[in-house]
Amino acid sequence: MTDEAAADLRRQIEQTRHRLGETVEELAAKADVRGRARARAADLRDRAGAMTVQLRSSAAEAGRHMQERANRAGHAVQERASHAGHATQEKASRAGHTVQETALRAGHTAQERAVHARHDLRGKAADAGRTAESSAPAVFRAAVGFARRHPWPSAIAGAAAVALVVAGTRGGSRAKRWKC
């Protein structure tokens, strides 16, 4: 065998190792159904939390706005009523309090809706996780079920597999240096 043929054969071996490493990485990413489901669930939880904060903020702002408007309306009515007499002033005061109570109730209602929306989104996130797990190929379902029940051994086995793949891809470069 000539040096050129040997070098060509080494190049082909190195290319094959490289392609095999990429294929193993792609298969590992596809097999990580639980990780993808967790990422999706975390994304949905984050979105639910953000929506809850936004809805609470909007509800509080709407409540404050309504309360300010009610206060302004109540004060305006009270001022006019003071000119009209005691009886009118009493009616205006009652109307102002009624508007304030209504505004306060509207604010509370909006906050309750925000809390319900957050709970609904959390439920949808959990459903999405279960759907992602149930849609995994049958070959991986047993492994995913084992991984859910025993997360540490699964993580250790995954780390060992990655270490073997890395060692396998680096092993070729050492052999090349030592002319094996």
N, C-alpha and C positions, 0 to 999 in steps of 0.2 A: 504494500500500500504506500503510495507516494505521500509526501508532506501536504501537497495540495488537497488530495482526497481526504486525508485525515483532518485537515483544517475545515474542509467543507462539511465533513461529517460532524465535527464539533459544533459548527455553526447551526446545522440542522437540529442537533440535540438541544442546543441553547434556545432556539426558537420554539421547539416543541415544549420545553419546560416553561417558557414564558407564557405560551398559549394555555397550557395546562393550569398554571397558577391563576390566570385570569378567569378560566372556566370555573375553578374551585371557588374563587371569590364571588362570582355571579351566583353560583348555586347556594353558597352560604347566605347571601343576601336574600335570595328567594325563599330559603327555608326558614328564615327568621320571621315567621308569621306573628309570633307573640310580640316581638319588638316593634313590628309595624303597627300592630293593634294598639300597643301601649302608646306609641307616638301619636296615632290618630286620636286615641282617647285623651291624651294630654293636650293635644291641640284643641279638641272640643271643650275640655274643662277650662282651658285658658280663655277660649272664646266666650264660654258661659260666664266665667268670672268677669271678663271685661264688659260683657253686656249687662251683668248685674250692677256693676259699678256705674256704668253709663245710665242705666234706668233709674237707679237710686239717685244719682246726681240730678237727672232730669226731673224726677218726681220731687226732690227737695227744692229744686229751683222753681218748679211750677207752684209748689206750695208756698214758697216765699213770695213769689210774684203775686199769687192770688191774695196772700195775706196783706201784702203792701197795697194792692188795689183795694182790698176790703177796708183796710185802715184809712186810706185816702177817701174812699167813698163814705165811710162812717164819719170821718172828721168833717167832710163837706156837708153831710146831712146834719150833723150836730150843729155846725155853725149856722146854717140856715134856720134850724129849729129854734135856736136861742133867740132869734129875732121874732119868730112867730109865736113863741110862748112856751110855757112849761109843758103842756100836753103834747105839742108837736115834738119837743126835744126828747121826751120819754119814748115816743114811737120810733124816732130816729135811732136812739141808742139801741133799742131792741133790734132794729133792722141791721145795724152795724154788727152786733154780736152774732146774729143769725148768719150773715155773710161770712164772718170770720170762722164760725163753726163749720160752715159748708166748705170753705177753702181748706180748713184743717182736715176734714173728712176726705176731701178730694186728694190731698197729699198722701194721707194714709193709704187710700185705695191704690194710688199709683205705686207706692212702695210695696204693697202686698203683691201687686201684679208683677213687679220686678222680681220678687222672691220666687213666685211661682214659675216665672220664665226661667230663672236659674235652675230650679229643680227639674223642669222639663228638659233643659239642655243637658243636664248631667245624665238624666235617664237616656237621652238619645246617644250620648257619648258611650255609655255602658252598652247599649244595644249595638252600636257600631263595632265595639270591641268584640262582642260575642259573635256578630255576623262575620267579622274578619276571621275569627278563629274557626267558625263552623264552615267557612268557605275554603279552608285549607285542604289541599289534596289528602285523601285518605291515608296515604303513606306517612304523612307528617302528623296526623291527628294524635296518634298514640304518643309520639315524641313531645308534641305540644302539651298534651294532658300531663305527661310525666314532668315536664318543665314547670307547669303551673303548680303541681303538688310539691315538687322538690327543686326549687330554683337554684340552690347553691351547687349541687352536683352537676346540674345542666350548665351552669356558668363555668365551672372548672373544666368540664369536658369540652366546651366550646373554646376556651382559652388554650387547652392542650392541642386541639385540632388546628387552631390558627398558628400556634408555635411550630407544629409539624410542617405546615404548609410553608411558613417562612423559612424554616431550616432547610426544607427541600429545595426551595428556590435559591437559597444562598449556597447550598452545598455544591451546586454546579460551578460557581465561580471559584471556590476553593480548589476543586479538582482541576480546573483549568490552570490555576496558578502553579500547582505542584506537578503538573504534567502527568496526571494519572490516566 
